Amino acid sequence: MGTPLFVLLDDGLLNLFKNQVMDPILIILIGTSVVLFCITVLILHAVISLLLTPLVTGLLTTTDYIIDYATHSGFSEQDAHSPSNLLICKRLAIAFGNTSGKIGHFS
């Protein structure tokens, strides 16, 4: 069979921006625009809009930004490359799990 769509979409929006560096502020603005567009124009529920937005921003984020973030957060060079090798769906599931696990804890 063919390659799944989420694998094709995973590395920076079908590699359209592979040779271009997109400013992180622009990625945040696009994500905010997606939320507002989905709620006001498409009349989607806010939860669905907020679940769709990380997919869009994750597709626009290149692996270089992920590696830079990991190295600046104190990860070793080898550990910094491991999140960039994950599929976007897996990265989002880990991030949502970590965030929901911290709700209600004051540590």
NORVENWO-V91472 format. One record per pair of residues at least 12 apart in sequence whose C-alpha atoms are under 7 Angstrom apart, sorted by the first residue. I is the first residue (numbers start at 0). GAP is how many residues later the second one is. Records with the same first field share a line. If there is no record, write none. Layout:
I = GAP ; GAP
This chain:
8 = 50
9 = 49 ; 77 ; 78
10 = 48 ; 51
11 = 47 ; 48 ; 49 ; 50
12 = 46 ; 47
26 = 30 ; 33
30 = 22 ; 25 ; 26
33 = 19
34 = 14 ; 15 ; 18
57 = 30
62 = 21
65 = 18
66 = 13 ; 14 ; 17
